[in-house]
């Protein structure tokens, strides 16, 4: 009798152990209040073969994309080398008005999560967020190796190796001055304007 009781009481524990644990993704979906029409369809990850980081016409701003195509990601320093220095990152992909998310920046040594919101740029809404330049999140750019950026629904963007983001983060923190682009191929004309 005791063995049957123990076996019967262990069965619910065994069945619950088969289910996956709850995740932040499920909680985030539950907290979002989509518009009456619902959220936009997820985008496919863009092909980043040949994509490069380039200095934009605007000082202390980098753009990333395939030359001749639209910008995929931008990184900009605001109030460089001051206590208020911060970096603004944007994923140039359509965002639903009023939406918010976490942008995951995955580097060689760390994963950073930066809050981004749907932000108006011209007649479009894109994902954009800011964080203090001194924040450790930006250290995900520390190694000039392959890294990725992803925003839920906006695909995964592979970032090809470059020293430019590392130099921008360092300069924004006030450690070294930002150097101008040395290569004419990395001029703003090399990458088409954002959305």
N, C-alpha and C positions, 0 to 999 in steps of 0.2 A: 504494500500500500504506500509506504514511504517513497519507494522508487518511482511509482507512477505519479505521485504528487510532485516530486522534484522534477521529473521529466516534463510534466504539464506546465509547471511554473517557469521553466527555462525556455519553453517554446516562444512566448512573446518576446523575450530578450533576444533570441536568435533571429526572429523575423525583423525586429527593428534594427538590428545590426547590419542587415542587408541593404537598407536604404542609405543613400548618400547623405552626408551631413548638410545642414543648411548653409547657404552661401550668401555673401554680401550682394551678389548679383540679383538674387531673388528678392532680397529686401529692397534694393534700389528700384527694381521694376515695380514693386508694390507701392512705393512711396511716390512715384511719378504720377502726375495727373495729366494724361494726354489730352490733347484738344478733342473736340467732338469728332473730328475726322480721323483721329488717331495719329500716331507718330509716322513719319516718313519711312519708306522702305529702306533697309540697311544698304549701304554702298559696298561694292566689291573693293578689295584692296587694290590700290593703283600699282601699275608696273613701274618700278623705279630703276630699271636698267638704264644706266647712263645719267641718272639724276646726280646733281651736284649742289653744294652750298655755294652761294654767291653773295657778295656785298650788294645791297640794293642802293638806289640813288639816295635814299634817306640815310643819313649817318647813323652808325651803330645799330643797323638792322640788316639781318641776313635773310635770304630767301632760299628755299630748297625746292628743286624740281628738275625735270628733264628740260634741257635747253630747247626753247621754242614752244614749250607747253606751259600750261598754267602753274602757278605756285602751288605746292602741296602743303608746305609748312613754312612759317616765318618765326624768327626769334629776334626780339628787339630789346635793347637796353634803354631804360628810362632813368634819368637823374644819375648818370654814371658817377662813380667814385664819391658818392655822398652817403650819409647815413640812410637816406630814403631810396637808395638805388634799388631798382627792381627789374626783373626780366618779364617780358610779355611774350607768350608763345601762342601761336594760332595754328589751327588745323584748317586749312582753306578747303572746307567741304561744307555742303549745305547743312544747316542746323534749323530745327523747328523753333519758331519764336517762343521765348519763355523757357526753353529747355536748359538744363544744366547737367553736367556729367563730370567724371574724372578722366583726365587725359593720363594715360600710362606712358611714361618715358622709361624704356628698358635699355640700360647700358650694360657694359661688360661686368661691372661690379655691383650694380644696384638697380633697383626699380623705384622710380619716383612717381607719385600721383599728384597731379596738379588740377585744382578745380577750374573748370572752364564753363562758360556760359555762351548761349547763342547771342552773338554780338553783331549789330548792324555794320556792314561794310558796303558802302554804296547802296545798291538796291538789293543786296543779298544778306543773308544771315550766315555767319561762320562761327566756328568754335574758337573761343579766345579766353585766356586767363593770365593772371599775373601772380608773381611770388617774389619776395625779397631776394635780391641778388645773393645775399649771404646764406640763403636757405640751402641746406644740403641737397635738396632735390636736384639742383643744377649740376651736382657732381656726377650725375649719370652721363654727362658729356665729357667727363674727365679723360677718358681714354678715346683716342681717335680711331675707334673700331666700329664695326657694324653695330647699329642699335636700331630700335624701333619706337614708333609712336603709334598709339591707338586710342581712339575715342569710340565708345559704343555706337555702333551704327554707321561709323565713318571709315571703316576699314582699317587695315594695318599698313603703316607706311614704313618701309625699310629705309634707314638712313645710311647711305654709303659713307665710308670713313672720310673724315676731314678734320683739320685742325681749327678751322674757322669758328665753329661753335665754342670750342674750348677757349680760344683767344677772346671771343666776345664775352663769355662769362667771367673770365679772369679780369678783363679790362673794366667791365661793369662793376666788379667788386673793388676796383681801384688799385689793383695789384700791378698792372702794366698798361701802357697806353695802347689803344686800339690801332693796329696797323692798317693802312689802306690796302685794297686788293692789289696784288703784284701781277696778276695775270689778266690780260684783256678778255679772255674767255669767261671770266667770272664777273663781268659787268652786268648791270641790271637788264640790258637788252637781251642777254643770253637766255633769260627765262621770261616767258610771257607774263603780263600782269595777272594778279590774283582775280578770282571770280568777278 
